[in-house]
């Protein structure tokens, strides 16, 4: 077997997808809080891109943490997978909701931060086994 092969533990893929679902729940809570802050405070809409990035990084770190807790090894890899899945879905939603199908620097940054954030969350999560 190759040095880089990954053994699938029963339910590992489901764990990755459940981590992504939890990440989207966290994202929704942060976005609702941001919408309330925009409505009832003097928060500027110019802060939205930064808030979106921070919300995504926090969410994918939780997704990576969740995905890696069931893994035996390579928690960072499972976390990165969760971050990648989260980012792909998020970018597709952004593209269709905005009508802008171009892949610009913000989308690349979101993709990169999601993969790295998921990997960091996975590296932490592998040490917190269920």
C-alpha positions as CSV (number, residue, x, y, z in Angstrom):
1,X,0.0,0.0,0.0
2,X,1.2,3.5,-0.8
3,X,2.7,5.8,1.8
4,X,0.0,8.3,1.1
5,X,-3.0,6.0,0.9
6,X,-6.0,6.9,3.1
7,X,-8.0,4.3,4.9
8,X,-11.7,5.0,5.1
9,X,-13.2,4.4,8.5
10,X,-16.9,3.5,8.5
11,X,-18.8,6.8,8.4
12,X,-15.9,9.0,7.6
13,X,-17.4,10.5,4.4
14,X,-20.6,11.1,6.3
15,X,-18.6,12.8,9.0
16,X,-17.1,15.2,6.5
17,X,-20.5,16.0,5.1
18,X,-22.0,16.5,8.6
19,X,-19.2,18.8,9.3
20,X,-20.0,20.9,6.2
21,X,-23.7,21.0,7.3
22,X,-22.7,22.3,10.8
23,X,-20.4,24.8,9.1
24,X,-23.3,26.1,7.0
25,X,-25.5,26.4,10.2
26,X,-22.7,28.5,11.8
27,X,-22.4,30.6,8.6
28,X,-26.2,31.2,8.6
29,X,-26.1,32.3,12.3
30,X,-23.2,34.7,11.6
31,X,-24.9,36.1,8.5
32,X,-28.2,36.6,10.4
33,X,-26.3,38.4,13.1
34,X,-24.6,40.6,10.5
35,X,-27.9,41.4,8.8
36,X,-29.3,42.5,12.2
37,X,-26.2,44.6,12.9
38,X,-26.5,46.2,9.4
39,X,-30.1,47.0,10.1
40,X,-29.9,48.3,13.7
41,X,-26.4,49.8,14.0
42,X,-24.1,52.0,12.0
43,X,-22.2,49.1,10.5
44,X,-21.2,49.9,7.0
45,X,-21.9,47.5,4.0
46,X,-18.2,47.9,3.2
47,X,-17.4,45.6,6.1
48,X,-19.3,42.7,4.4
49,X,-16.5,41.1,2.4
50,X,-14.3,40.9,5.5
51,X,-17.2,39.5,7.6
52,X,-17.9,36.9,4.9
53,X,-14.3,35.7,4.9
54,X,-14.1,35.5,8.7
55,X,-17.4,33.7,8.9
56,X,-16.2,31.2,6.3
57,X,-12.9,30.6,8.0
58,X,-14.5,30.0,11.4
59,X,-17.1,27.7,9.8
60,X,-14.6,25.6,7.9
61,X,-12.4,25.3,10.9
62,X,-15.4,23.8,12.7
63,X,-16.2,21.6,9.7
64,X,-12.6,20.3,9.6
65,X,-12.6,19.7,13.4
66,X,-15.9,17.7,13.0
67,X,-14.7,15.8,10.0
68,X,-11.4,14.8,11.7
69,X,-12.7,13.6,15.0
70,X,-13.7,10.2,13.5
71,X,-10.5,9.8,11.5
72,X,-7.7,7.6,12.7
73,X,-5.0,9.5,10.8
74,X,-4.5,12.6,8.6
75,X,-7.0,14.8,10.3
76,X,-5.6,17.7,8.3
77,X,-6.5,16.0,5.1
78,X,-10.1,15.3,6.2
79,X,-10.4,18.9,7.3
80,X,-9.1,20.1,4.0
81,X,-11.7,18.0,2.2
82,X,-14.5,19.5,4.3
83,X,-13.1,23.0,3.6
84,X,-13.0,22.2,-0.1
85,X,-16.6,20.9,-0.2
86,X,-17.8,23.9,1.8
87,X,-16.0,26.4,-0.5
88,X,-17.2,24.8,-3.7
89,X,-20.8,24.9,-2.6
90,X,-20.4,28.5,-1.3
91,X,-18.8,29.7,-4.5
92,X,-21.6,28.1,-6.6
93,X,-24.2,29.8,-4.4
94,X,-22.3,33.1,-4.8
95,X,-22.1,32.7,-8.6
96,X,-25.7,31.9,-9.1
97,X,-27.1,34.5,-6.7
98,X,-24.9,37.4,-8.1
99,X,-25.1,36.4,-11.7
100,X,-21.4,36.8,-11.9
101,X,-20.0,33.5,-13.2
102,X,-16.4,34.7,-13.3
103,X,-13.9,33.2,-11.0
104,X,-12.3,36.4,-9.4
105,X,-9.7,36.9,-6.7
106,X,-12.2,36.9,-3.9
107,X,-13.4,33.5,-4.9
108,X,-9.9,32.2,-5.1
109,X,-9.1,33.7,-1.7
110,X,-12.3,32.1,-0.3
111,X,-11.2,28.7,-1.8
112,X,-7.7,29.0,-0.4
113,X,-8.8,30.1,3.1
114,X,-11.4,27.4,3.2
115,X,-8.9,24.7,2.4
116,X,-6.3,26.0,4.9
117,X,-8.9,26.7,7.6
118,X,-10.4,23.2,7.2
119,X,-6.9,21.7,7.4
120,X,-6.2,23.6,10.6
121,X,-9.5,22.6,12.1
122,X,-8.8,19.0,11.1
123,X,-5.3,19.0,12.6
124,X,-6.9,20.2,15.9
125,X,-9.9,17.8,15.6
126,X,-7.8,14.7,15.2
127,X,-6.6,15.1,18.8
128,X,-10.2,15.3,20.1
129,X,-11.5,11.8,19.3
130,X,-15.0,10.8,20.1
